[in-house]
Amino acid sequence: MNLTINGIPISVDPIAAQEIVRKHLLNGEAKDVPMIAIAGSVNMPQLQKGERFIGSYSGPDGKVTLAILMPGEKKNVTWPDAQTWAKEQGGDLPSRVEGLLLYLHHRDQFQKDDVLWLNEQHAAFSGSAWTQGFYGGYQYGWFKVNKLLARAVRRVTI
């Protein structure tokens, strides 16, 4: 596999490529982070202080998105207020995919009883939005007027 990281071409096997990307994204801190093997040229974003790499995923268009959990949180906020707060931080609420990655690999960033707002309105009921629970990992539709937890993410498409 050939990679270019910040302008430096390297050739490695896919497992080693995942480790290199993982270490590069985490400034040398090798954490248990879900990754996919990425072929081609990759300019990895620099993590800001307090940020944490959530993981990567590809959408229906084939583009790969890197998701980064931003520092800070806002407790006891409605869904509209959570959206506003996340935008003020320069990010967005996590998507449903990112919520699952947070539950699977970054539970240490949350309390066991936290319920996190996600950025998607429930399709069947406009008065509800999706949430990520950290007790059992379930995603539920909650009324937007409930006061839950907000965290912001930023995304980089490569």
CYANA upper distance limits for C-alpha pairs under 8 A (distance plus 0.5 A):
  1 MET  CA     11 SER  CA      6.06
  1 MET  CA     12 VAL  CA      5.75
  1 MET  CA     13 ASP  CA      5.92
  1 MET  CA     14 PRO  CA      6.52
  1 MET  CA     17 ALA  CA      7.95
  1 MET  CA     39 ALA  CA      6.73
  2 ASN  CA      9 PRO  CA      7.66
  2 ASN  CA     10 ILE  CA      6.28
  2 ASN  CA     11 SER  CA      4.86
  2 ASN  CA     12 VAL  CA      6.84
  2 ASN  CA     39 ALA  CA      6.73
  2 ASN  CA     40 GLY  CA      6.56
  2 ASN  CA     41 SER  CA      8.41
  3 LEU  CA      9 PRO  CA      6.26
  3 LEU  CA     10 ILE  CA      5.82
  3 LEU  CA     11 SER  CA      6.72
  3 LEU  CA     12 VAL  CA      8.27
  3 LEU  CA     17 ALA  CA      8.14
  3 LEU  CA     38 ILE  CA      8.27
  3 LEU  CA     39 ALA  CA      6.65
  3 LEU  CA     40 GLY  CA      5.79
  3 LEU  CA     41 SER  CA      5.91
  3 LEU  CA     42 VAL  CA      7.07
  4 THR  CA      8 ILE  CA      5.64
  4 THR  CA      9 PRO  CA      4.70
  4 THR  CA     10 ILE  CA      6.56
  4 THR  CA     40 GLY  CA      7.34
  4 THR  CA     41 SER  CA      5.14
  4 THR  CA     42 VAL  CA      6.07
  4 THR  CA     43 ASN  CA      7.69
  5 ILE  CA      9 PRO  CA      7.11
  5 ILE  CA     10 ILE  CA      8.34
  5 ILE  CA     41 SER  CA      7.39
  5 ILE  CA     42 VAL  CA      5.92
  5 ILE  CA     43 ASN  CA      5.84
  5 ILE  CA     44 MET  CA      7.25
  6 ASN  CA     42 VAL  CA      7.72
  6 ASN  CA     43 ASN  CA      5.51
  6 ASN  CA     44 MET  CA      7.41
  7 GLY  CA     43 ASN  CA      7.97
 12 VAL  CA     16 ALA  CA      6.55
 12 VAL  CA     17 ALA  CA      6.39
 13 ASP  CA     17 ALA  CA      6.62
 14 PRO  CA     18 GLN  CA      6.80
 14 PRO  CA     37 ALA  CA      6.34
 15 ILE  CA     19 GLU  CA      7.03
 15 ILE  CA     37 ALA  CA      8.03
 16 ALA  CA     20 ILE  CA      6.66
 17 ALA  CA     21 VAL  CA      6.63
 17 ALA  CA     37 ALA  CA      7.19
 17 ALA  CA     38 ILE  CA      8.32
 18 GLN  CA     22 ARG  CA      6.44
 18 GLN  CA     35 MET  CA      6.81
 18 GLN  CA     36 ILE  CA      7.28
 18 GLN  CA     37 ALA  CA      6.26
 18 GLN  CA     38 ILE  CA      8.40
 19 GLU  CA     23 LYS  CA      6.53
 19 GLU  CA     30 ALA  CA      8.44
 20 ILE  CA     24 HIS  CA      6.48
 21 VAL  CA     25 LEU  CA      6.52
 21 VAL  CA     44 MET  CA      8.41
 22 ARG  CA     26 LEU  CA      6.70
 22 ARG  CA     30 ALA  CA      7.15
 22 ARG  CA     31 LYS  CA      8.18
 22 ARG  CA     33 VAL  CA      7.46
 22 ARG  CA     35 MET  CA      7.82
 23 LYS  CA     27 ASN  CA      6.48
 23 LYS  CA     28 GLY  CA      5.16
 23 LYS  CA     29 GLU  CA      6.39
 23 LYS  CA     30 ALA  CA      5.87
 24 HIS  CA     28 GLY  CA      6.57
 24 HIS  CA     44 MET  CA      8.16
 25 LEU  CA     44 MET  CA      7.20
 25 LEU  CA     45 PRO  CA      7.76
 25 LEU  CA     46 GLN  CA      7.45
 25 LEU  CA     47 LEU  CA      7.38
 25 LEU  CA     53 PHE  CA      7.45
 26 LEU  CA     30 ALA  CA      7.25
 26 LEU  CA     31 LYS  CA      8.14
 26 LEU  CA     47 LEU  CA      7.87
 26 LEU  CA     52 ARG  CA      8.02
 26 LEU  CA     53 PHE  CA      7.52
 27 ASN  CA     47 LEU  CA      8.39
 32 ASP  CA    105 HIS  CA      7.87
 33 VAL  CA     53 PHE  CA      8.17
 33 VAL  CA     54 ILE  CA      7.63
 33 VAL  CA     55 GLY  CA      6.99
 33 VAL  CA    105 HIS  CA      7.27
 34 PRO  CA     54 ILE  CA      8.30
 34 PRO  CA     55 GLY  CA      6.00
 34 PRO  CA     56 SER  CA      7.83
 34 PRO  CA    105 HIS  CA      7.98
 35 MET  CA     55 GLY  CA      6.48
 35 MET  CA     56 SER  CA      6.48
 36 ILE  CA     56 SER  CA      7.26
 36 ILE  CA     57 TYR  CA      8.02
 38 ILE  CA     42 VAL  CA      8.20
 42 VAL  CA    158 ILE  CA      7.45
 43 ASN  CA    158 ILE  CA      8.31
 45 PRO  CA    156 VAL  CA      7.96
 47 LEU  CA     51 GLU  CA      6.34
 47 LEU  CA     52 ARG  CA      7.72
 47 LEU  CA     53 PHE  CA      8.29
 49 LYS  CA     71 PRO  CA      8.36
 50 GLY  CA     70 MET  CA      7.27
 50 GLY  CA     71 PRO  CA      5.54
 51 GLU  CA     68 ILE  CA      7.07
 51 GLU  CA     69 LEU  CA      6.10
 51 GLU  CA     70 MET  CA      5.21
 51 GLU  CA     71 PRO  CA      5.98
 52 ARG  CA     68 ILE  CA      6.13
 52 ARG  CA     69 LEU  CA      5.59
 52 ARG  CA     70 MET  CA      7.20
 52 ARG  CA     71 PRO  CA      8.47
 53 PHE  CA     66 LEU  CA      8.26
 53 PHE  CA     67 ALA  CA      6.79
 53 PHE  CA     68 ILE  CA      5.01
 53 PHE  CA     69 LEU  CA      6.70
 54 ILE  CA     66 LEU  CA      8.17
 54 ILE  CA     67 ALA  CA      5.87
 54 ILE  CA     68 ILE  CA      5.76
 54 ILE  CA     69 LEU  CA      6.65
 54 ILE  CA     98 GLU  CA      7.78
 54 ILE  CA    101 LEU  CA      7.06
 54 ILE  CA    102 LEU  CA      7.02
 54 ILE  CA    105 HIS  CA      8.26
 54 ILE  CA    106 HIS  CA      7.89
 55 GLY  CA     66 LEU  CA      6.54
 55 GLY  CA     67 ALA  CA      6.10
 55 GLY  CA     68 ILE  CA      7.90
 55 GLY  CA     98 GLU  CA      8.31
 55 GLY  CA    101 LEU  CA      7.35
 56 SER  CA     64 VAL  CA      7.19
 56 SER  CA     65 THR  CA      5.97
 56 SER  CA     66 LEU  CA      4.99
 56 SER  CA     67 ALA  CA      6.55
 57 TYR  CA     64 VAL  CA      6.07
 57 TYR  CA     65 THR  CA      5.98
 57 TYR  CA     66 LEU  CA      7.38
 58 SER  CA     62 GLY  CA      6.08
 58 SER  CA     63 LYS  CA      5.91
 58 SER  CA     64 VAL  CA      4.79
 58 SER  CA     65 THR  CA      6.52
 59 GLY  CA     63 LYS  CA      6.43
 59 GLY  CA     64 VAL  CA      7.29
 59 GLY  CA     65 THR  CA      8.29
 63 LYS  CA    157 THR  CA      7.21
 63 LYS  CA    158 ILE  CA      7.04
 64 VAL  CA    157 THR  CA      6.21
 64 VAL  CA    158 ILE  CA      5.96
 65 THR  CA    155 ARG  CA      6.88
 65 THR  CA    156 VAL  CA      6.12
 65 THR  CA    157 THR  CA      4.88
 65 THR  CA    158 ILE  CA      6.74
 66 LEU  CA    155 ARG  CA      6.10
 66 LEU  CA    156 VAL  CA      5.62
 66 LEU  CA    157 THR  CA      6.73
 66 LEU  CA    158 ILE  CA      8.06
 67 ALA  CA     98 GLU  CA      7.70
 67 ALA  CA    153 VAL  CA      7.17
 67 ALA  CA    154 ARG  CA      6.54
 67 ALA  CA    155 ARG  CA      5.22
 67 ALA  CA    156 VAL  CA      7.18
 68 ILE  CA    153 VAL  CA      5.88
 68 ILE  CA    154 ARG  CA      5.77
 68 ILE  CA    155 ARG  CA      6.69
 69 LEU  CA    151 ARG  CA      8.08
 69 LEU  CA    152 ALA  CA      6.76
 69 LEU  CA    153 VAL  CA      4.99
 69 LEU  CA    154 ARG  CA      7.14
 70 MET  CA     91 GLY  CA      8.31
 70 MET  CA    151 ARG  CA      7.82
 70 MET  CA    152 ALA  CA      6.01
 70 MET  CA    153 VAL  CA      5.78
 70 MET  CA    154 ARG  CA      7.38
 71 PRO  CA    151 ARG  CA      8.43
 71 PRO  CA    152 ALA  CA      8.12
 72 GLY  CA    151 ARG  CA      7.31
 72 GLY  CA    152 ALA  CA      8.29
 73 GLU  CA    149 LEU  CA      7.67
 73 GLU  CA    150 ALA  CA      6.20
 73 GLU  CA    151 ARG  CA      5.42
 73 GLU  CA    152 ALA  CA      7.93
 74 LYS  CA     82 ALA  CA      7.93
 74 LYS  CA     85 TRP  CA      8.08
 74 LYS  CA    149 LEU  CA      6.42
 74 LYS  CA    150 ALA  CA      5.55
 74 LYS  CA    151 ARG  CA      7.18
 75 LYS  CA    147 LYS  CA      8.10
 75 LYS  CA    148 LEU  CA      6.59
 75 LYS  CA    149 LEU  CA      5.06
 75 LYS  CA    150 ALA  CA      6.78
 76 ASN  CA    147 LYS  CA      4.81
 76 ASN  CA    148 LEU  CA      5.17
 76 ASN  CA    149 LEU  CA      6.35
 77 VAL  CA     81 ASP  CA      6.34
 77 VAL  CA     82 ALA  CA      6.28
 77 VAL  CA    146 ASN  CA      7.87
 77 VAL  CA    147 LYS  CA      4.86
 77 VAL  CA    148 LEU  CA      5.81
 77 VAL  CA    149 LEU  CA      6.90
 77 VAL  CA    150 ALA  CA      7.58
 78 THR  CA     82 ALA  CA      6.48
 78 THR  CA    144 LYS  CA      6.28
 78 THR  CA    145 VAL  CA      5.55
 78 THR  CA    146 ASN  CA      5.93
 78 THR  CA    147 LYS  CA      5.13
 78 THR  CA    148 LEU  CA      6.93
 79 TRP  CA     83 GLN  CA      6.70
 79 TRP  CA    117 TRP  CA      7.03
 79 TRP  CA    129 ALA  CA      7.73
 79 TRP  CA    144 LYS  CA      5.41
 79 TRP  CA    145 VAL  CA      7.18
 79 TRP  CA    146 ASN  CA      7.96
 79 TRP  CA    147 LYS  CA      8.06
 79 TRP  CA    148 LEU  CA      8.33
 80 PRO  CA     84 THR  CA      6.85
 80 PRO  CA    144 LYS  CA      7.63
 81 ASP  CA     85 TRP  CA      6.56
 82 ALA  CA     86 ALA  CA      6.64
 82 ALA  CA     93 LEU  CA      7.96
 82 ALA  CA    117 TRP  CA      7.73
 82 ALA  CA    149 LEU  CA      8.21
 82 ALA  CA    150 ALA  CA      5.86
 82 ALA  CA    151 ARG  CA      8.50
 83 GLN  CA     87 LYS  CA      6.80
 83 GLN  CA     92 ASP  CA      7.26
 83 GLN  CA     93 LEU  CA      6.80
 83 GLN  CA    119 ASN  CA      7.82
 84 THR  CA     88 GLU  CA      6.73
 85 TRP  CA     89 GLN  CA      6.92
 85 TRP  CA    150 ALA  CA      8.30
 86 ALA  CA     90 GLY  CA      7.11
 86 ALA  CA     91 GLY  CA      5.83
 86 ALA  CA     92 ASP  CA      5.44
 86 ALA  CA     93 LEU  CA      6.42
 86 ALA  CA    150 ALA  CA      7.84
 86 ALA  CA    151 ARG  CA      7.26
 86 ALA  CA    152 ALA  CA      5.39
 86 ALA  CA    153 VAL  CA      8.22
 87 LYS  CA     91 GLY  CA      5.53
 87 LYS  CA     92 ASP  CA      6.09
 87 LYS  CA    152 ALA  CA      8.36
 89 GLN  CA    152 ALA  CA      7.45
 90 GLY  CA    154 ARG  CA      7.96
 91 GLY  CA    152 ALA  CA      5.97
 91 GLY  CA    153 VAL  CA      5.76
 91 GLY  CA    154 ARG  CA      5.33
 91 GLY  CA    155 ARG  CA      8.42
 92 ASP  CA    119 ASN  CA      7.64
 92 ASP  CA    152 ALA  CA      5.75
 92 ASP  CA    153 VAL  CA      5.93
 92 ASP  CA    154 ARG  CA      6.93
 93 LEU  CA    117 TRP  CA      7.38
 93 LEU  CA    118 LEU  CA      5.89
 93 LEU  CA    119 ASN  CA      5.35
 93 LEU  CA    150 ALA  CA      7.53
 93 LEU  CA    151 ARG  CA      6.73
 93 LEU  CA    152 ALA  CA      5.50
 93 LEU  CA    153 VAL  CA      6.55
 94 PRO  CA     98 GLU  CA      5.96
 94 PRO  CA     99 GLY  CA      6.39
 94 PRO  CA    117 TRP  CA      8.14
 94 PRO  CA    118 LEU  CA      5.58
 94 PRO  CA    119 ASN  CA      6.24
 94 PRO  CA    151 ARG  CA      7.91
 94 PRO  CA    152 ALA  CA      7.09
 94 PRO  CA    153 VAL  CA      6.33
 95 SER  CA     99 GLY  CA      6.54
 95 SER  CA    118 LEU  CA      6.02
 95 SER  CA    119 ASN  CA      5.88
 95 SER  CA    120 GLU  CA      7.20
 96 ARG  CA    100 LEU  CA      6.85
 96 ARG  CA    118 LEU  CA      6.80
 96 ARG  CA    119 ASN  CA      8.05
 96 ARG  CA    120 GLU  CA      7.87
 96 ARG  CA    130 TRP  CA      8.03
 96 ARG  CA    131 THR  CA      8.46
 96 ARG  CA    132 GLN  CA      8.20
 96 ARG  CA    139 GLN  CA      8.42
 97 VAL  CA    101 LEU  CA      6.90
 98 GLU  CA    102 LEU  CA      6.57
 99 GLY  CA    103 TYR  CA      6.76
 99 GLY  CA    118 LEU  CA      7.48
 99 GLY  CA    131 THR  CA      8.48
 99 GLY  CA    132 GLN  CA      6.26
100 LEU  CA    104 LEU  CA      6.54
100 LEU  CA    132 GLN  CA      7.84
100 LEU  CA    137 GLY  CA      7.91
101 LEU  CA    105 HIS  CA      6.29
101 LEU  CA    106 HIS  CA      7.70
102 LEU  CA    106 HIS  CA      5.23
102 LEU  CA    107 ARG  CA      6.74
103 TYR  CA    107 ARG  CA      5.71
103 TYR  CA    132 GLN  CA      8.23
103 TYR  CA    133 GLY  CA      8.36
103 TYR  CA    134 PHE  CA      6.63
103 TYR  CA    137 GLY  CA      6.55
104 LEU  CA    137 GLY  CA      8.35
106 HIS  CA    110 PHE  CA      8.28
107 ARG  CA    111 GLN  CA      8.13
107 ARG  CA    112 LYS  CA      8.41
107 ARG  CA    134 PHE  CA      7.54
110 PHE  CA    114 ASP  CA      6.91
110 PHE  CA    134 PHE  CA      7.76
111 GLN  CA    134 PHE  CA      7.68
112 LYS  CA    134 PHE  CA      5.81
112 LYS  CA    135 TYR  CA      5.50
113 ASP  CA    133 GLY  CA      7.81
113 ASP  CA    134 PHE  CA      6.53
113 ASP  CA    135 TYR  CA      5.97
114 ASP  CA    133 GLY  CA      6.69
114 ASP  CA    134 PHE  CA      6.17
114 ASP  CA    135 TYR  CA      7.84
114 ASP  CA    148 LEU  CA      8.31
114 ASP  CA    149 LEU  CA      7.38
115 VAL  CA    131 THR  CA      6.90
115 VAL  CA    132 GLN  CA      6.13
115 VAL  CA    133 GLY  CA      5.02
115 VAL  CA    134 PHE  CA      6.89
115 VAL  CA    148 LEU  CA      6.53
115 VAL  CA    149 LEU  CA      6.54
116 LEU  CA    131 THR  CA      5.83
116 LEU  CA    132 GLN  CA      5.52
116 LEU  CA    133 GLY  CA      6.89
116 LEU  CA    148 LEU  CA      6.74
116 LEU  CA    149 LEU  CA      5.27
116 LEU  CA    150 ALA  CA      6.36
116 LEU  CA    151 ARG  CA      7.83
117 TRP  CA    129 ALA  CA      7.98
117 TRP  CA    130 TRP  CA      6.98
117 TRP  CA    131 THR  CA      5.08
117 TRP  CA    132 GLN  CA      7.06
117 TRP  CA    148 LEU  CA      7.14
117 TRP  CA    149 LEU  CA      6.62
117 TRP  CA    150 ALA  CA      6.20
117 TRP  CA    151 ARG  CA      8.29
118 LEU  CA    129 ALA  CA      7.64
118 LEU  CA    130 TRP  CA      5.90
118 LEU  CA    131 THR  CA      5.60
118 LEU  CA    132 GLN  CA      7.32
119 ASN  CA    129 ALA  CA      8.03
119 ASN  CA    130 TRP  CA      7.68
120 GLU  CA    129 ALA  CA      6.36
120 GLU  CA    130 TRP  CA      6.26
121 GLN  CA    126 SER  CA      7.06
121 GLN  CA    128 SER  CA      6.64
121 GLN  CA    129 ALA  CA      4.58
121 GLN  CA    130 TRP  CA      6.60
122 HIS  CA    126 SER  CA      6.64
122 HIS  CA    127 GLY  CA      8.25
122 HIS  CA    128 SER  CA      5.90
122 HIS  CA    129 ALA  CA      5.24
122 HIS  CA    130 TRP  CA      6.40
122 HIS  CA    141 GLY  CA      6.67
127 GLY  CA    143 PHE  CA      6.22
127 GLY  CA    144 LYS  CA      6.46
128 SER  CA    141 GLY  CA      6.07
128 SER  CA    142 TRP  CA      5.59
128 SER  CA    143 PHE  CA      4.73
128 SER  CA    144 LYS  CA      5.61
129 ALA  CA    141 GLY  CA      5.68
129 ALA  CA    142 TRP  CA      6.13
129 ALA  CA    143 PHE  CA      7.00
129 ALA  CA    144 LYS  CA      6.47
130 TRP  CA    139 GLN  CA      7.06
130 TRP  CA    140 TYR  CA      6.05
130 TRP  CA    141 GLY  CA      4.95
130 TRP  CA    142 TRP  CA      6.86
131 THR  CA    139 GLN  CA      5.88
131 THR  CA    140 TYR  CA      5.83
131 THR  CA    141 GLY  CA      6.62
131 THR  CA    142 TRP  CA      7.25
132 GLN  CA    137 GLY  CA      7.24
132 GLN  CA    138 TYR  CA      6.65
132 GLN  CA    139 GLN  CA      5.16
132 GLN  CA    140 TYR  CA      7.27
133 GLY  CA    137 GLY  CA      5.71
133 GLY  CA    138 TYR  CA      5.81
133 GLY  CA    139 GLN  CA      6.58
133 GLY  CA    140 TYR  CA      8.18
134 PHE  CA    138 TYR  CA      7.94
142 TRP  CA    146 ASN  CA      7.51
